[in-house]
């Protein structure tokens, strides 16, 4: 699994982030840690924004974000033009969000799933590539909307 992953979390997701960081590194991924770096209470915004901006540059990087539920990270990440963040807590959704939606940021919840399930989800998500055809057309529609309506 040779991918470049930018990973971030808030205080609630910090333990899972650390676990995933280790698993990703052992699996051969290049991992960039965007913080947080401890369990001190913090806002999700700077970490979600940092990961989303890095992924949205279009350099082939994918992102993983963790908070209590995955929702706060997902909401903030999707404010960044070019970010396609999704909350995933099962293997089917992991596969479908990559193949059909070309999601480029995976968001998960420390308080929703166990670390080993998060790793299975991440491995599944990272093992798929976006499909072409009608799915590529759908992604192009999203990209056009972003160009017209987002700064």
BAMARFI-222578 format. One record per residue: x, y, z of N, C-alpha, C, CB in turn. Coordinates in steps of 0.2 Angstrom, whole numbers, plus 5000, padded with zeros to 4 digits. Glycine has a CB too. Layout:
REM residues N
XYZXYZXYZXYZ ...
***
This chain:
REM residues 151
500449945000500050005000500450065000499550005006 500650094994501050154994500650214992501650144988 500450244997500050304997500350355001499250294998 500150425000500350475005499750495008500750535001 499750495015499150505019499250565023498950445023 498850615023498850665028498350655034498750735025 498550645040498150625045498050675051498350555048 497450685053497350735058496750715063497250805055 496750745069496250725074496250785079496450665077 495650785082495550835088495750785094494850865089 495650815100495850775106495450715107495650825112 494750715105494350655105494650595101493650665104 494950615095495150565090495850555091494950585084 496250585095496950575096497150505097497250615102 496850465101497150395102497050355095496750365107 496550365092496450325086496950345080495650335083 497050415080497450445075498150415076497550515076 498350405082499050375084499050305082499250385091 498550265083498550195081498550195073497850165084 498150235070498150225063498750255060497550275060 499150305063499750325060500250265060500050385065 500250235066500750175066500550115061500650145073 499950105060499750055056499850075048498950035056 499750135047499850155040500650155038499550235039 501050175043501750175042501950105041502150205048 501750065045501949985045501749955038501649945051 501149985035500949965029501249995023500149975028 501750035024502150065019501950135016502150015013 501450165020501150225017501650285020500450245020 501650335016502050395019501450435022502350435013 501650455029501150485033501350555035500950435039 500950605034501050665037500550685042500950725031 500850695048500450705054500250785055500750675061 499650795054499350865054499150885061498850875049 499250845066499050865073498350835075499050935074 498150845080498350875086498950825089497850885091 499250845094499850805096499750775103500450835095 499150785106499050765113498250765114499350805118 498050745120497350735121497050805125497250675125 497450855125497150915127496550945123497750975128 496050965126495450985123495651045118494951015128 495351035112495451075106494951075101496151055103 494951125097494451135092494651085086494351205089 494151065082494251015076494551055070493650975074 494251125070494351165064495051165061494151225065 495551185065496251185062496551125059496751215067 496351065062496651005060496250985053496550955065 495550985053495250975047495451015042494450975049 495451085043495651125038496351115035495651195040 496851095039497551085037497551025033497951075043 497150965035497150905031496850915024496850845035 496250955024495850965018496251005013495150995020 496551055016496951105011497551065008497251165015 497851025012498450985009498150935004498750945015 497650905005497350855000497050884994496750815004 496750944995496450984989496951014985496051034992 497551014986498151034982498150994976498751034985 497950934976497950894970498550854969497750934964 498950844974499550814973499550734974500150844978 498950704974498850634975498850614982499350604971 498750654987498750644994498050624996499050694998 497950585000497250565003497350585011497050495002 496750595014496750625020496250575025496450685021 496450575031496050535036496050585042496450475038 495450595044495250635050494850595055494850695048 495050615062494650575067494450625073495150525070 493850625075493550655080493150615084493250725078 492750635088492250585092491850545088491850625097 491450585083491050545078491250545071490350575079 491750585069491950595062491550655059491850535058 490950675062490550725059490850795059489850725062 491050815064491350885065491950895060491550905072 492350845059492950845055492650845048493350785056 492150805046491950805039491550865037491350745039 491250895042490850965040491451015039490450985046 491951025043492451075042492851055035492851075048 493050995034493450975029493050995022493650905029 492450985022492050995016491951075014491350965016 492151115019492151185017492751205013492251225024 493251165012493851175008493651155001494451145011 493751194996493651184989494151124987493751244985 493851074984494251014982494250954987494951034980 493950974993493950914998493250874997493950945005 493350814997492750774997492750725003492650734990 492550745008492650715015491950675016492750765020 492050615019491550575020491650545027491450515015 491050535031491050495037490950425036490550525042 491350375038491350305036491450265043491850285031 490950215044490950175050490850105048490550195055 490850085041490850015039491150005033490049995038 491349945031491749925025491349935019491949855026 490749925018490349945012490450015010489649925013 490250055015490350135014491050155012490050175020 491550125015492250135013492350125006492750095018 492150065003492250044996491850094992492049974995 491250104993490750144989490950224989490050144991 491250244994491450314994492050334990491550345001 492450284990493050284985492850274978493650234988 492550214977492450204970491850244966492150124969 491350264970490850304967490850374967490150274969 491150394973491150464975491850494975490850474981 492350454974493050484974493250524980493250524967 492950504986493050534992493850534993492750494998 494050594995494850604996495050615003495050654992 494550615008494650625015494150575018494550695017 494450525022494050485026494050505033494350415026 493350515036493250535043492950485047492850605043 493250475053492950415057492950445064493450355057 492550405068492350425075492650385080491650435076 493150405084493450365090492850345095493950415094 492350375096491850355100491350315097491450415103 491350295091490950255087491150185085490750295081 491850185083492050125081492750105085492250115074 492950045085493550025089494150035084493549955091 494750045087495350055083495450005077495950055087 495349945079495449895074494949895068495449825077 494349915069493849925064494049985060493149935067 494250035063494550095059495050075055494750145064 495550035057496050015052495749965047496549965056 495349925048495049885042494649935037494549835045 494349985040493950035036494550075032493550085040 495050095035495550135031495850085026496050155036 496050025027496349985022495849975017496549915026 495249965018494749955013494750015008494049935015 494650075012494550135008495150145004494450195013 495750135006496350145003496550094997496950145007 496150044997496349994992495950004986496149924995 495450044986495050054980495250124976494250054982 495050124970495150184966494550204963495650174960 494450264961493750294959493650254952493850364958 493050244951492750214944492650274939492150174945 492750254933492550304928491850304926493050284922 491750314920491050314917490550364920490750244918 489950344922489450384925489750414932488850354926 490150384935490450404942490850464941490750344945 491350464935491750514934491350574932492250494928 490750564928490350624926490050654932489850594921 489850614937489550644943490050684947489250584948 490650664947491250694951491350764947491850654951 491350764940491450824936490850874938491450804929 490250854939489750894940489850934947489050854941 490150894952490250924958490850974957490550864963 491350954954491951004952491651064949492450964948 491251064944490951124941490551164946490551104935 490151134950489851174955490351214960489351124959 490851174962491351204966491651264963491851154968 491851264956492151314953491651374952492351294946 491051364951490551414951490351454957489951394947 490351414963490051434969490551444975489551394971 491151414974491551424980492251464978491851344982 492451494983493051534982493651494982493151594987 
***
